Amino acid sequence: MVAALTLAMGVLIPAIAQSAEDHAACRPDGLYLQANVSVPYCNAYDNAGREKMGGNDRRVIGYFASWRNGSDGTPKYLVPNIPWGKVTHLNYAFAHVDGSNKVSVGNAGPNNPSIGMEWPGVPGAEMDPSLPYKGHFNLLNKYKKTYPNVKTMISVGGWAETGGYFNDQGVRVNDGGFYTLADDQNKINTFADSAVAFIRQYGFNGVDIDYEYATSAPKAGNPLDFTVSEPRRARLMTGYVNLMRTLREKLNAASAADGKYYLLTAAVSASGWILRGSESYQVTQYLDYANVMTYDLHGAWNKFVGPNAALYDDGTDSEMKNWNMYSTYGQGYLNTDWAYHYFRGSMPAGRINLGVPFYTRGWKSVTGGTNGLWGESALADQTKCPKGTGPDVGSTVPCGDGAIGIDNLWHDKNTQGAEEPAGANPMWHAKNLDEGITPDYLAAYGLDPATDPDDRVTGDYQRYYSSSLGSPWLWNAQKKVYLSTEDEQSLAAKADYIAAKGIGGVMFWELSGDYSFNAAKGQYEMGDTLVTTLYNKLNKAGPYGNTKSNAAVPADQLNVGISLSGYAVGDANYPINPELKITNNSTTTIPGGAVFDFDYASTAPCDMSQQSGWTLTNGPCGHTGNNNTGGLKGDFQHAKLTLPSWQSIAPGASAAVKIVYKLPVSTPSNWKVTFGGKSYSLSADYPRGSGTTNPTSNPTGPTTGPTTPPTTTPPTTTPPTGGNCTNPSWDRAKVYNGGNLVSWKGHNWRAKWWTQGEEPGTTGQWGVWEDKGAC
């Protein structure tokens, strides 16, 4: 660490604005602690482990879509259109994995919107001539000079480019993308190194991985990827973990080298079906935060007509009823509240952001339901279902009859170039439908009201709102069209939910779907109404939740690892039945009869069990009941797991137990072990701060009785030379905090702040180690 010099009273003195001791305190609770790397956490986090966001209390994260650049004749959404003062982070969508397993946005050129395109005559879109590239990247860095607290992330992947990429000619290369990359650690290393080089080159604050999806669920993700994803389903999660761990470590190393902190985030699924195949989502420890895609929860891929992004389940979801979710498990899983609690099971609330859509989803030919809600809409000819739905994937549930034409403005195209019926519209178009406005932009999207009845605004689009779901929709009774929407009321309700629960913030897809009213034209167009609603609610909502546990945890810690493995693949993974392995990395034997307490997400019923001769009891239960109307009642279910009296776990040894639960949970957390009358937290949780303590003896027998005071784990390095050196010998692998004393090479040394791997006697007068004299 190089200290700056400050002039004080005419003398140059070292100015240590943020000591390394602060960096240990600044690391967020539960974030992976990497050995031998001095990560400058305090550059991004305060001393409570909360992200610094220029005075904003919660995150407002917008995805910026590179293809809304006007080159196809549709309305543009450019960097100057971003409401810079109302966002905290921007995710650029998308970069991809190229044929060399590197992060790429293609080759530079005037048609490349990321690094080559220009927009002459557009106010605010003038290029910064000091930068060696053009396009959106140039403008992002130009505007960051005015808004330095806004962080930009390069998002890699996405639905269309998880398993392949679009080349410079716009042709998709189906080379496997993340699916094949994660098969090979050498490829992962290449990718991670390129990610570091990419963000350094283009001025990004970190990397956002949008891998859709690392799951063993059959036929999940983009149908174009099935040929590569299906044969690998059993190992996709393992590869994803390796990928994210490597990225975390490479970004940490770059952070230490550059003296600036680089973020690693991910877009993560909200679907209980996908998450059941995602094991225990073992990547949460590597993420600064998770952006939960709490949308696309219902859509025309099946016949069940319901909300795109409901906040709550109210016990009426027709898809949940079809699968007997309420009667069997007591809760439905296609809602924002359930998905939040899934990740809350292993992460602090503040390291989670909830996703909201700035677009619609919808069906036509809807029958039944209440004003369309929970009705049905099955495509009449099931042989014509879109790829990846209905009979195409062997589903027993018919595909839906998705809305088209005027009700599907942002229509995707299939590989034959035909419209994918989905009811996908930006919210500004939905607002025009709501008010019966025929806008002037229809021709730009290929619609022709004069010749095609499907392209006309006909009938009355009536807005409805369910307070029990937290979801609005439009219902056209004449056309039998249902469009699930978002607006100020629903986003205010979600923002209130985020604020009340201490959640980190909100993420939205995507900026160009927001709306404002153009009074001169008498129509809604791209704007910032929804972003403003979110920002005003969250800007001063108070500090977010920064701890994994809602209760106090033992101050003393044992170096014990927890892992879950052995998950069955796909639909065979029920009930969910992994092996939980406890690995004792401490110097102390954990005796028979030791009790392991832990929390697991309230997304599963409070009835976890075991099959290995241990004792497992549940309670207190955070949520019970026959549904989750109004949200899950608590964050956690609690369990106690007792090591059999005849079994102990020696230093370096492991013990395993098969556990059983019925709905998906992320990795159980908030562990403690009790024996010898004392309780210890576990290093597996990566609690804030650093270092572990161990009992000085190895108690056996009952878990009650006298408490043995913990001491710091003895060092293992060569003892110092010299005389009266009674302090512990310096250990290169050990973390030291300010005030810690060591002896090394015949001298005593005192740490001034947090340090690791810096040898006493080599750090200089202003360095971390203070020479306390010969010994």
C-alpha positions, 0 to 999 in steps of 0.5 A, spaced: 500 500 500 502 506 497 500 512 502 499 519 499 503 525 502 499 531 505 502 537 507 501 539 514 504 545 518 510 545 512 512 537 513 510 532 508 506 526 512 503 520 510 495 521 509 492 514 510 485 516 508 483 508 508 487 503 512 487 496 510 484 495 517 478 498 514 478 494 508 477 488 512 471 491 515 468 494 509 467 487 506 460 485 505 457 480 510 458 473 506 462 475 500 468 470 499 474 472 502 480 470 498 487 469 501 493 472 500 489 478 496 489 485 499 482 487 496 480 495 497 473 493 499 473 500 502 473 503 495 466 501 494 463 499 501 463 503 507 465 500 514 458 497 515 459 493 508 454 497 505 455 500 498 457 507 497 452 510 492 453 517 492 449 518 497 443 514 495 441 509 500 438 503 495 440 501 488 436 503 482 439 499 476 437 500 469 439 495 463 441 499 457 440 495 450 445 497 445 440 495 439 435 501 441 440 505 437 436 507 431 439 503 425 433 499 424 429 505 423 425 505 430 425 510 435 432 511 438 434 510 446 441 513 447 446 514 452 443 522 453 436 519 454 438 516 460 436 519 467 443 519 469 441 523 476 436 517 478 440 511 477 446 508 481 448 503 476 447 501 469 448 494 466 450 495 458 446 489 454 450 485 451 457 483 450 458 476 449 463 470 449 466 470 442 469 464 438 476 465 442 472 464 449 473 472 450 469 477 452 467 481 446 462 486 442 465 485 436 470 488 431 470 496 431 466 499 425 461 505 424 456 499 424 458 497 431 453 501 436 458 499 442 465 502 440 464 505 432 457 508 431 456 515 431 449 519 432 451 526 428 446 532 430 443 528 436 444 533 442 448 530 447 451 524 443 457 528 440 463 523 441 469 525 447 475 526 442 479 524 448 477 516 447 480 511 442 473 508 441 466 511 439 459 508 440 455 507 446 462 506 450 464 513 448 458 516 451 457 512 457 464 514 459 463 521 457 457 522 461 460 519 467 465 525 468 459 529 470 456 523 474 462 520 477 457 516 482 454 512 477 457 505 476 457 502 469 457 494 468 458 490 462 453 485 462 455 478 458 450 473 455 443 474 455 437 470 453 440 470 445 447 470 447 448 465 453 449 459 448 452 463 442 453 470 439 451 474 433 457 476 429 459 482 425 454 480 420 448 479 425 448 472 424 448 467 430 454 463 431 451 457 435 458 455 438 456 453 445 457 460 449 457 459 457 455 452 456 461 450 453 466 455 456 464 452 463 466 445 461 474 447 461 478 451 466 483 453 461 477 456 457 474 459 464 481 462 465 481 465 458 474 468 459 476 471 466 482 474 464 479 477 458 473 480 462 478 484 466 482 487 460 475 489 457 473 493 463 480 496 464 480 498 456 473 501 456 472 504 463 467 499 466 466 498 474 465 491 473 462 485 470 455 482 470 454 475 468 447 473 465 447 466 464 440 463 462 441 458 465 445 453 469 440 448 471 439 441 470 431 443 468 430 440 462 429 444 456 430 450 460 433 457 456 433 459 449 431 453 444 437 454 440 441 452 445 438 445 447 443 441 443 449 444 447 445 445 454 441 438 454 447 433 454 451 438 459 445 438 464 448 434 470 454 439 470 452 446 468 451 448 475 458 445 477 461 449 471 457 456 473 460 455 480 467 454 477 466 460 472 464 465 478 469 463 483 474 464 477 471 471 475 471 473 483 478 471 484 481 475 477 477 481 479 479 481 486 486 481 484 485 486 479 482 490 484 488 490 488 493 491 483 489 497 480 487 500 487 480 500 485 474 495 486 471 491 481 464 489 482 461 482 480 454 481 479 449 476 476 442 476 473 439 470 476 432 466 475 426 467 479 423 461 477 422 455 482 422 450 476 429 453 474 432 454 481 430 447 483 435 444 477 440 450 480 442 446 486 443 450 492 445 456 487 452 456 490 455 462 486 452 467 491 458 468 495 462 470 489 457 476 487 457 483 490 449 483 489 444 478 485 439 481 480 433 477 481 429 477 474 423 477 478 419 477 471 417 473 466 413 469 471 407 468 466 407 468 459 404 465 452 409 459 453 403 456 456 396 457 457 395 460 464 394 467 463 397 471 469 401 477 471 408 477 468 411 480 475 406 479 481 409 481 487 405 476 491 401 470 491 394 470 493 392 463 493 389 464 486 394 462 481 391 457 476 398 455 474 400 453 481 393 450 482 394 446 476 400 443 479 397 442 486 402 447 489 397 450 495 395 443 497 401 440 497 406 445 499 402 451 502 405 456 497 406 458 490 413 460 487 411 464 481 412 471 485 417 476 487 416 475 494 418 468 493 424 469 489 426 474 494 426 469 499 430 464 496 436 468 495 435 471 502 436 464 505 444 465 503 445 473 502 444 479 506 437 483 504 442 488 501 446 484 496 439 482 493 436 487 488 429 485 485 427 486 478 421 489 474 419 489 467 418 495 463 414 491 458 408 487 457 406 480 456 400 477 454 395 473 450 389 473 445 383 469 445 382 468 453 377 465 456 374 465 463 378 468 469 376 475 472 377 480 466 382 475 463 386 474 470 387 467 471 383 465 464 386 460 459 389 461 452 391 455 449 394 455 441 388 452 437 393 448 433 399 445 438 403 443 432 405 450 431 407 452 438 413 456 438 420 452 439 421 451 447 414 450 448 408 445 449 409 439 445 415 441 442 419 440 449 414 434 451 410 438 455 403 436 458 401 443 458 399 446 452 402 452 449 399 459 449 396 463 444 400 469 445 398 476 443 400 479 436 400 485 432 398 492 435 399 488 442 406 485 440 410 491 438 416 489 441 415 482 437 421 478 437 422 474 430 423 466 430 429 463 426 424 463 420 423 471 421 416 470 423 413 474 429 413 470 436 406 471 439 408 474 446 404 480 447 411 484 448 410 491 448 414 497 451 410 500 457 409 507 453 406 503 447 401 500 453 399 506 455 397 508 448 393 502 448 390 504 455 388 511 453 385 508 446 391 512 442 393 510 435 400 513 435 405 515 429 410 510 430 407 504 428 410 503 421 417 503 424 415 497 427 412 494 421 405 495 423 400 497 418 393 499 421 390 500 414 391 493 411 391 489 417 386 488 422 391 485 427 395 492 427 389 497 429 387 499 436 380 497 437 376 495 443 377 498 450 383 496 453 381 497 461 386 497 466 385 493 472 389 492 479 390 487 484 392 489 490 393 482 493 398 481 487 401 488 486 400 487 479 396 491 474 393 489 467 389 491 461 383 487 459 380 488 452 373 484 452 372 485 445 378 482 443 379 477 449 386 480 449 390 480 456 396 484 457 400 484 464 403 491 465 407 495 470 405 502 472 407 507 477 402 504 482 405 497 482 412 500 482 411 504 488 408 498 491 414 494 490 419 500 492 415 500 498 416 492 499 424 493 498 424 499 503 421 495 508 425 489 508 432 492 507 433 490 500 439 493 496 434 496 491 431 495 484 433 492 477 429 494 471 429 491 464 430 496 460 431 503 460 427 504 453 421 501 455 419 507 460 414 512 458 413 520 458 407 523 455 408 528 449 403 533 449 405 536 442 404 529 439 398 527 444 401 520 445 406 516 450 413 515 448 420 513 451 421 517 458 423 516 465 416 516 469 417 509 472 425 510 473 423 517 477 417 513 481 423 508 483 428 513 485 423 517 489 421 512 493 428 509 494 433 514 494 432 516 501 429 509 504 434 508 509 440 503 509 439 497 507 440 490 511 447 488 511 447 482 515 445 475 513 443 473 520 437 476 523 440 474 530 446 475 533 452 470 531 457 468 536 463 472 535 468 466 536 469 462 529 471 455 527 474 454 520 469 449 518 466 448 511 459 447 508 457 444 502 451 440 498 452 436 492 449 429 489 443 433 486 439 428 482 438 431 475 432 435 472 425 432 474 428 426 478 430 432 483 424 431 487 424 431 493 430 435 493 435 430 496 443 432 496 448 430 501 450 436 506 458 435 507 461 438 514 468 439 513 473 441 519 478 445 517 480 447 524 485 444 529 479 442 534 476 435 533 468 437 533 465 431 538 459 427 537 453 430 540 455 437 537 449 441 535 449 445 528 444 450 528 442 453 521 437 457 517 434 455 510 430 459 506 422 460 507 421 458 500 421 451 502 416 448 508 419 447 515 419 440 514 427 438 512 429 431 514 435 427 514 436 420 512 443 418 515 442 417 522 443 424 525 438 428 528 434 433 525 429 438 528 426 444 525 424 450 528 422 456 530 419 456 523 419 463 519 413 461 515 407 456 516 400 455 513 396 453 507 399 459 502 403 465 502 398 470 501 401 477 503 408 474 502 412 469 506 411 471 514 419 470 515 426 470 512 428 463 514 426 456 517 431 454 522 434 447 523 438 443 528 442 438 526 446 433 531 452 429 530 451 422 532 454 421 539 459 415 536 461 420 531 466 426 531 469 430 526 477 430 526 481 436 524 481 435 516 476 430 516 469 431 514 462 428 515 456 427 511 448 427 512 443 426 506 438 431 507 431 432 504 426 438 503 421 439 498 421 446 494 428 449 492 432 453 497 439 457 496 445 454 500 443 454 508 446 459 512 447 463 519 451 456 521 453 455 528 456 449 532 455 448 539 460 443 543 463 444 550 458 449 552 460 454 547 458 456 540 462 458 534 460 461 528 463 458 522 467 460 516 463 457 511 458 464 512 464 468 510 462 473 516 465 480 516 472 481 518 477 476 518 480 470 522 478 464 526 478 462 533 479 455 536 478 452 543 485 451 546 483 443 547 479 438 544 472 437 548 469 431 548 463 428 551 456 432 552 455 439 549 454 442 556 460 444 561 465 449 562 467 453 557 474 453 554 476 460 552 478 461 544 485 463 542 487 465 535 489 459 531 497 458 532 501 460 526 505 454 522 511 458 519 518 458 522 519 461 529 523 468 529 530 468 530 533 472 536 532 473 544 526 474 547 521 474 542 514 471 545 509 474 540 507 469 535 511 468 529 509 472 522 505 468 518 504 469 510 497 466 510 494 469 516 490 476 516 492 481 521 488 487 524 491 493 527 494 492 533 496 485 532 503 483 534 508 478 531 515 477 531 519 476 525 527 475 524 529 477 531 524 483 532 517 485 534 512 488 530 505 491 530 500 492 525 498 499 524 492 496 520 489 490 516 494 486 512 496 479 509 502 477 506 506 483 507 513 481 510 515 485 516 521 489 515 519 490 508 514 495 508 518 501 509 517 507 514 510 509 512 508 501 511 503 497 515 508 494 520 511 498 525 518 495 528 517 495 536 525 493 537 529 487 537 527 481 541 
